[in-house]
Amino acid sequence: MTYVVTENCIRCKYTDCVDVCPVDCFREGPNMLVIAPDECIDCGLCVPECPADAIFAEDDVPPGQHDFMTLNAELTHAPGWRPIVRTVLPLPDADIWNGKAGKRALLERKWPG
């Protein structure tokens, strides 16, 4: 089993979770983080650290969010999505976007430039 970053991370990208990860399984995209499922050791340390409540155990992913299991695996290997191992500032308007529904269309898969 692995942990999954879900929709609420989009346009927030809080990084509190990466500091506690013992295996550095997070990847950073332009406006979201994902977890590399083949590297996650299922420790769960990241879950309480996420201010957006966007991380779930694979078996506990909320209804309507199951596609994020595939998305995390896919984006782990996407060009430009690199490992992130320490906290950086969240996106400037993260607090405004935290908790808003319907953010899937706002996911940026490619880094600008």
N, C-alpha and C positions, 0 to 999 in steps of 0.2 A: 504494500500500500504506500501511497505517497500523499503529499499535501498539494493543494491546488490553489492558485491565485485566481480569483473570480472578478466579475465585472466591476465591482466597486473600486478596484484599484485604478481603473482607467481615469485619466485626468487628475489623479491624486498623486500616485507614485511616492507614498511615504516609504521610507527605507529603514524604519526602526527594526524591522524583521531581519535584516541582513546581518546585523551585529551579533545576534544570538545564534546564527546558523553555524553549527560545528563543521559542516562540510562544504560551505560556500556554494550552495546549489541554486542561488538566485541569479537570474539574468535580467539585465536592464534594457528596456526598449525606450523609445522616445517619450511615451506617456503611460507606461505600465511596467510592472515587474512580472516575471513568471518564475516558476520553480522547475528545474530540470528533473523530471520524474526518475530518470535513471541514476541520479546522484542523491536524491532525497533519502534520508535514512529513517524517516517516519518518527522523528523525535518529538515533534509538536511544539518545540520551543518558540517558533515564529508566530503561532496563532495568537497568544495573548499580547504580543508586541505590536500587532497591526492596528493602528488607530482607525482604519477604515473597515475593520471586521471583514476583510476580503479573502482571508485564507481559511480553507476548510480541509479536513481529512477527505480523501477520495470518497469514502463511504458516506460522508455527511454533506456533500456538495448540495446546495439547495436546488429544488426543482427549477427547471428553466436555465440552469447554469452548467449542466453536464457537458456541454460543448467546450467549456473551458479546460476540461481535462485534456482533450485533444489539442486545444490551442496552446496550452502550456508546453506540451511536448513539441509541437511544431515550431513555436517561436524560440525555444531553447537553441535551435540550430539555424535560426534565420540570420541572414547577413547583418552584421552590426550589433546584434544582441549579444552583449558581452557579460561575463561574470561581474557581479558587484559584491564586494566583500565588506564594505563599511558604509555607514550612514552618510547620506548627502541630503541637502535640502530638498523638501518635496517641491512639486510644481507650484508656481506662485499662487494659483487660484485653487489649490487642493482643498482647502476647507470649504470653499463654495461648492465644489463638485462632490465632496464626500456625502454619500447617502442618496444621491440622485440616481434614479432608475433610467434605463434605456440608453446607456452609454456605449453599447457595442459598436455602433456606427462611428464613434469617435476614436476608436483604437487606431493608433498609427503603427503600422507594421514595419515601415522603413524609416531609417534615420534620414533627416533632410540632407540634401547635398549630394 
